[in-house]
Amino acid sequence: MASRSPSAKSATGEASVLKRVGVILDLMTEDASSITVTDVEAALQVSPATAYRYLSELCEIGLLHRVSGVYAPGPKVLELEYLIRKFDPILRVTGELMTELSAKTGCHVLLSRLYGQGLVNVFYAKAPALPDIPFIPGRRLPVFRGSQSRAVLPWMDRRKLKRIFEAHPDDPWRNKIGETWEQFAAANSAVKRAGYYISRNELAEETVGIAAPVFDETGEPLGALTLTFRSSDPPWMGEELLIGIVVKNAGLISQRVAAGDLR
């Protein structure tokens, strides 16, 4: 068997380290916002010394910080958040469009980005007459509920979608979509044909969300554009017009991304 070149070995090692870093960062959630050496040992199946080394190096680059024996998100995360809000090329060219859309419709307007198996809201144009929504930018969205996730799931690679389905056998929201893979796939195909998804009270009481997928330059799903409003006080224009507006503007954002018109 031919040996790998030094560059191939280096690339493989680097990928492995990056994956481990990803596993460590994924340990931090809303329910467990700080982690310990023991948590990292268990997640990576490594020795305490190795777990401590990973955590120390992440602290050095600012992704984590250590306080009272636990590790929490570090200042580099805030710096990256600022850079996204200020300089992200997609937000820079679509922020005004989405703000105007909120003023025109009287709805909250959100842009979410696909990340791993789920989405995170990255932009939020708040309608002045509406109360805040719970899923503000930076807060991860549930995998199987909410208009954003339901609008994007059908466009994922079928093999990836099946892995996501199989990874959450006890999730009641997954089983509402379909208890078997065949039922789940069929329900997602129906959403894909429609081109949008409407959620009612899935993420918050009295809240309706209408979302359509946004695509990158290769035609892969990038995220979703969403309008939300109170079910007890819907906008004057009605859901049918709102659906058309969401689908049209999601398409416009996709076209700008595909054309590289992000400057």
Summary of the structure (lengths in Angstrom):
residues: 263
radius of gyration: 20.6
end to end distance: 48.6
largest distance: 69.9
contacts: 776
relative contact order: 0.10
helix: 51%
strand: 19%
